[in-house]
């Protein structure tokens, strides 16, 4: 249950400040927001090994840091997706988003493997200092961008609630944006439940050592890399809309392999699931983010991005808690079977959108 709460707190911030963050980001320079949020993450994460060294580390402190780091991440993510169109033209958004996914997946692939080894050598608290250094490195790299940080597109400051309503209203009126968000909400509900249980499942149920767990968690990065490298090619070959639709349909069935994982040759079931689901998620993210950045007016982009994040990430604390409760009631493996079976239905909302009938997102901007 504590694992579920800790996992939930990392995304609770999207519920608490997700919508106001969009209004504030639209009023500020985007790169500056990213710099400040990364610096805050560095300082917060560095507190964990320091507290451990002086004997003050507790689950309560971990809960507090997880929530505060999540708040910094809210601003970083909203500004991130709003900043890219300033750096590249509209015609390069798919390629730009694909390359960003390659970078994210590459770091995700190497991080767990290194982390698993460092946990065995140094212990978990000291290993978290590497994550803090990652946030500091992000500050340094962002500082080297030579393109001027554009002033905010919003010149008049509207009341906070009105600004939030404008972002939500734009999202709701676009039927494709709306259904993509609903489908992602359903997928993230299941995914967050699985992520909250994965390490517990591999360590206590399958009984694997930390180094092996790190390698298995690394496999998800492989799927992300494949998705990032193939995203631009698939969008050119089959169309961005078809790429997004097929990714959702083809990826989910592989989730049923995950509960079959055992401490023998069947350990590959976890790796195959991770590769397939992260490949699917990467292509879905590339497609829907590109569409959102293309159709949304610049002065609304921060609020629309925040509205989507509020929905799609705000559901994750509930998923993590539900996963923990379900596992406590029926067992971890049985909970994973239930969650992955439910995940098969995440494509249903997209049947009520124009997506299955489209080749490219440029064909129509369907409104309801």
ZAVOKE-250634 format. One record per residue (C-alpha): x, y, z. Coordinates in steps of 0.05 Angstrom, whole numbers. Each point is the difference from the previous one (the first is absolute). Layout:
# residues N
+--------+--------+--------+
!      x !      y !      z !
+--------+--------+--------+
!      X !      Y !      Z !
...
+--------+--------+--------+
END
This chain:
# residues 368
+--------+--------+--------+
!      x !      y !      z !
+--------+--------+--------+
!      0 !      0 !      0 !
!     58 !     48 !     15 !
!     29 !    -15 !    -68 !
!    -67 !     18 !    -32 !
!     -4 !     65 !     40 !
!     71 !     20 !    -18 !
!    -13 !    -14 !    -73 !
!    -65 !     38 !      2 !
!     31 !     62 !     32 !
!     48 !      8 !    -58 !
!    -59 !     18 !    -45 !
!    -49 !     30 !     50 !
!     29 !     68 !    -17 !
!    -34 !     -4 !    -68 !
!    -67 !     -1 !     37 !
!     20 !     56 !     48 !
!     31 !     51 !    -46 !
!     -4 !    -30 !    -70 !
!    -53 !     48 !    -27 !
!     27 !     65 !     32 !
!     70 !    -19 !    -25 !
!    -24 !      6 !    -72 !
!    -25 !     71 !     12 !
!     65 !     20 !     34 !
!     44 !    -31 !    -54 !
!    -38 !     39 !    -54 !
!     20 !     63 !     38 !
!     74 !    -17 !      7 !
!     61 !    -15 !    -43 !
!     -1 !    -75 !    -11 !
!     75 !    -16 !      6 !
!      4 !     40 !     64 !
!    -55 !    -42 !     30 !
!     37 !    -64 !    -19 !
!     65 !     26 !     31 !
!    -32 !     18 !     67 !
!    -39 !    -65 !      5 !
!     62 !    -42 !    -15 !
!     40 !     37 !     52 !
!    -55 !    -12 !     51 !
!      0 !    -75 !    -16 !
!     75 !     -3 !     10 !
!     -4 !     32 !     69 !
!    -58 !    -43 !     22 !
!     29 !    -66 !    -23 !
!     68 !     16 !     30 !
!    -35 !      4 !     68 !
!    -14 !    -75 !     -1 !
!     73 !    -26 !      5 !
!     16 !     58 !     47 !
!    -57 !    -19 !     47 !
!     21 !    -73 !     -3 !
!     72 !     17 !     20 !
!    -23 !     38 !     62 !
!    -53 !    -52 !     19 !
!    -61 !     43 !    -15 !
!    -27 !    -37 !    -60 !
!    -71 !    -25 !     10 !
!    -59 !    -22 !    -43 !
!    -34 !     66 !     20 !
!     58 !     41 !    -28 !
!     -1 !    -43 !    -63 !
!    -74 !     15 !     -8 !
!     12 !     75 !      6 !
!     59 !      1 !    -49 !
!    -39 !    -42 !    -50 !
!    -57 !     50 !      1 !
!     45 !     61 !     -7 !
!     41 !    -31 !    -56 !
!    -65 !    -16 !    -35 !
!    -20 !     74 !      5 !
!     65 !     21 !    -33 !
!    -11 !    -52 !    -53 !
!    -69 !     28 !    -17 !
!     30 !     67 !    -20 !
!     57 !    -34 !    -37 !
!    -45 !    -45 !    -41 !
!    -50 !     55 !    -19 !
!     56 !     47 !    -21 !
!     37 !    -56 !    -37 !
!    -57 !    -16 !    -47 !
!    -16 !     74 !     -9 !
!     73 !     19 !    -15 !
!     14 !    -47 !    -58 !
!    -42 !     38 !    -52 !
!     42 !     61 !     15 !
!     63 !    -37 !    -21 !
!    -23 !    -37 !    -62 !
!    -51 !     13 !    -55 !
!    -68 !    -34 !     -3 !
!     24 !    -47 !    -55 !
!     55 !    -26 !     46 !
!    -41 !    -13 !     62 !
!     -8 !    -75 !    -12 !
!     74 !     -8 !    -11 !
!     16 !     44 !     60 !
!    -47 !    -38 !     46 !
!     29 !    -66 !    -25 !
!     70 !     22 !     16 !
!    -20 !     23 !     69 !
!    -30 !    -69 !     12 !
!     66 !    -32 !    -22 !
!     37 !     41 !     52 !
!    -51 !    -16 !     55 !
!      0 !    -74 !    -18 !
!     76 !     -3 !     -3 !
!      6 !     29 !     70 !
!    -56 !    -45 !     25 !
!     35 !    -61 !    -30 !
!     67 !     14 !     33 !
!    -26 !     28 !     66 !
!    -31 !    -63 !     31 !
!     60 !    -43 !    -18 !
!     48 !     48 !     32 !
!    -48 !     10 !     57 !
!     -6 !    -74 !     14 !
!     75 !     -7 !      4 !
!      9 !     62 !     44 !
!    -55 !    -23 !     48 !
!     40 !    -63 !     13 !
!     66 !     38 !      8 !
!    -22 !     64 !     36 !
!    -71 !    -11 !     24 !
!    -64 !     33 !    -24 !
!      5 !     69 !     34 !
!     69 !     16 !    -29 !
!    -21 !    -26 !    -68 !
!    -55 !     53 !     -3 !
!     55 !     53 !     -1 !
!     11 !    -21 !    -73 !
!    -71 !     22 !    -16 !
!     14 !     66 !     33 !
!     62 !      9 !    -43 !
!    -43 !    -15 !    -61 !
!    -45 !     59 !     17 !
!     62 !     44 !      9 !
!     27 !    -22 !    -68 !
!    -67 !     20 !    -31 !
!     10 !     70 !     27 !
!     69 !      4 !    -32 !
!    -23 !    -26 !    -68 !
!    -61 !     46 !     -2 !
!     47 !     59 !     14 !
!     38 !    -15 !    -64 !
!    -60 !     10 !    -47 !
!     17 !     59 !    -44 !
!    -70 !     15 !    -26 !
!    -27 !     60 !     39 !
!    -53 !    -17 !     51 !
!    -63 !     33 !    -29 !
!    -43 !     44 !     44 !
!    -68 !    -30 !     17 !
!    -54 !      3 !    -53 !
!    -52 !     21 !     53 !
!      3 !     75 !      6 !
!    -61 !     10 !     45 !
!     -7 !    -38 !     64 !
!    -69 !    -30 !      5 !
!    -27 !    -26 !     66 !
!     28 !    -68 !     19 !
!    -67 !    -37 !     -4 !
!    -16 !     31 !    -67 !
!     68 !    -19 !    -28 !
!     -9 !    -72 !     24 !
!    -69 !     -2 !    -32 !
!     27 !     24 !    -67 !
!     50 !    -58 !     -3 !
!    -52 !    -52 !     21 !
!    -51 !     28 !    -49 !
!     48 !     -4 !    -59 !
!     18 !    -72 !     18 !
!    -73 !    -20 !      7 !
!    -22 !     32 !    -66 !
!     50 !    -38 !    -42 !
!    -28 !    -71 !     -4 !
!     66 !    -33 !    -18 !
!     38 !     35 !     56 !
!    -55 !    -20 !     48 !
!     -2 !    -73 !    -18 !
!     76 !     -6 !     -2 !
!      1 !     28 !     70 !
!    -55 !    -49 !     24 !
!     37 !    -59 !    -30 !
!     65 !     22 !     32 !
!    -35 !      8 !     67 !
!    -24 !    -72 !     -3 !
!     70 !    -24 !    -20 !
!     35 !     39 !     54 !
!    -48 !    -25 !     53 !
!     23 !    -71 !    -15 !
!     73 !     18 !    -13 !
!      8 !     37 !     66 !
!    -29 !    -59 !     37 !
!     50 !    -47 !    -34 !
!     60 !     47 !     11 !
!    -16 !      6 !     73 !
!      2 !    -76 !      7 !
!     56 !    -19 !    -49 !
!     60 !      4 !     47 !
!    -40 !    -33 !     56 !
!    -22 !    -55 !    -49 !
!     71 !    -14 !    -25 !
!     33 !      4 !     68 !
!    -49 !    -35 !     46 !
!    -43 !    -44 !    -44 !
!     48 !    -21 !    -56 !
!     59 !      9 !     50 !
!     52 !     30 !    -47 !
!     63 !     37 !     23 !
!      4 !     77 !     -8 !
!     49 !     -4 !    -58 !
!    -47 !    -45 !    -40 !
!    -59 !     45 !     17 !
!     40 !     59 !    -27 !
!     12 !    -36 !    -65 !
!    -73 !    -18 !     -8 !
!    -22 !     71 !     14 !
!     50 !     22 !    -52 !
!    -37 !    -39 !    -53 !
!    -55 !     52 !     -1 !
!     51 !     50 !    -27 !
!     13 !    -46 !    -59 !
!    -73 !      5 !    -21 !
!      3 !     75 !      8 !
!     63 !      4 !    -43 !
!    -32 !    -42 !    -54 !
!    -62 !     44 !      2 !
!     42 !     64 !     -3 !
!     43 !    -24 !    -58 !
!    -60 !    -26 !    -40 !
!    -50 !     55 !     16 !
!     20 !     47 !    -55 !
!      6 !    -56 !    -52 !
!    -67 !    -30 !     18 !
!    -35 !     67 !     -2 !
!     28 !     13 !    -70 !
!    -14 !    -70 !    -25 !
!    -70 !    -11 !     29 !
!    -21 !     68 !     26 !
!      3 !     29 !     70 !
!    -72 !    -17 !     17 !
!      7 !    -73 !    -22 !
!     65 !     -7 !     38 !
!    -34 !     24 !     64 !
!    -60 !    -46 !    -10 !
!     40 !    -62 !    -15 !
!     46 !     12 !     59 !
!    -59 !     -3 !     48 !
!    -30 !    -62 !    -32 !
!     64 !    -41 !     -7 !
!     33 !     15 !     67 !
!    -52 !    -17 !     52 !
!     -6 !    -77 !    -10 !
!     73 !     -9 !     19 !
!    -18 !     23 !     70 !
!    -29 !    -69 !     15 !
!     70 !    -29 !     -2 !
!     23 !     40 !     61 !
!    -35 !    -41 !     55 !
!     30 !    -63 !    -31 !
!     70 !     22 !     23 !
!     39 !    -52 !     40 !
!     72 !     -7 !     25 !
!     19 !    -44 !    -60 !
!     -3 !      9 !    -76 !
!    -69 !     32 !     10 !
!     35 !     61 !     27 !
!      0 !     23 !    -73 !
!    -75 !     10 !      6 !
!     12 !     63 !     41 !
!     51 !     26 !    -51 !
!    -46 !    -13 !    -60 !
!    -58 !     35 !     35 !
!     43 !     60 !     17 !
!     27 !      7 !    -71 !
!    -68 !     -7 !    -33 !
!    -37 !     48 !     47 !
!     54 !     54 !     -1 !
!      4 !     -5 !    -76 !
!    -75 !     10 !     -3 !
!      1 !     57 !     51 !
!     56 !     36 !    -36 !
!    -36 !      0 !    -67 !
!    -64 !     21 !     34 !
!     35 !     58 !     35 !
!     36 !     22 !    -64 !
!    -66 !      0 !    -38 !
!    -45 !     34 !     50 !
!     50 !     52 !     23 !
!     16 !     19 !    -72 !
!    -74 !      7 !    -15 !
!    -11 !     42 !     62 !
!     59 !     46 !    -15 !
!    -24 !      8 !    -72 !
!    -73 !     18 !     11 !
!      4 !     40 !     65 !
!     11 !     76 !     -4 !
!     66 !     21 !     32 !
!    -33 !     42 !     54 !
!    -41 !    -61 !     23 !
!     52 !    -55 !     -8 !
!     25 !      2 !     72 !
!    -71 !     -5 !     27 !
!    -21 !    -55 !    -48 !
!     64 !    -40 !     15 !
!    -15 !      9 !     75 !
!    -72 !    -21 !     -9 !
!     22 !    -65 !    -34 !
!     54 !    -12 !     53 !
!    -51 !     13 !     55 !
!    -45 !    -54 !    -29 !
!     52 !    -51 !    -23 !
!     49 !      6 !     58 !
!    -50 !     20 !     53 !
!    -31 !    -69 !     -6 !
!     66 !    -33 !     16 !
!     -2 !      8 !     77 !
!    -68 !    -35 !     -1 !
!     29 !    -56 !    -43 !
!     60 !     -9 !     46 !
!    -46 !     -3 !     61 !
!    -48 !    -48 !    -33 !
!     58 !    -44 !    -20 !
!     25 !     -2 !     71 !
!    -69 !    -14 !     29 !
!    -15 !    -54 !    -52 !
!     67 !    -34 !     12 !
!    -11 !      1 !     74 !
!    -69 !    -32 !     -8 !
!     12 !    -54 !    -53 !
!     76 !     -4 !     -7 !
!     50 !     36 !    -46 !
!     -1 !    -49 !    -58 !
!    -76 !     -5 !      0 !
!     -5 !     77 !      2 !
!     46 !      4 !    -61 !
!    -45 !    -48 !    -39 !
!    -61 !     42 !     16 !
!     33 !     66 !    -18 !
!     30 !    -24 !    -66 !
!    -67 !    -31 !    -21 !
!    -33 !     67 !     12 !
!     54 !     36 !    -40 !
!    -23 !    -37 !    -63 !
!    -61 !     46 !     -3 !
!     38 !     66 !     -2 !
!    -10 !      7 !    -75 !
!    -77 !      3 !      6 !
!     -5 !     76 !      9 !
!     39 !     10 !    -65 !
!    -56 !    -36 !    -38 !
!    -43 !     61 !     13 !
!     51 !     48 !    -30 !
!     21 !     14 !    -72 !
!     67 !    -35 !     11 !
!    -17 !    -69 !    -30 !
!    -22 !     34 !    -65 !
!     60 !     47 !     -7 !
!     68 !     -9 !    -32 !
!     32 !     65 !     23 !
!    -19 !     49 !     54 !
!      2 !     56 !    -52 !
!    -62 !    -29 !    -36 !
!    -50 !     28 !     49 !
!     -6 !     35 !     66 !
!    -67 !    -30 !     20 !
!    -40 !     41 !     48 !
!    -61 !    -20 !     39 !
+--------+--------+--------+
END
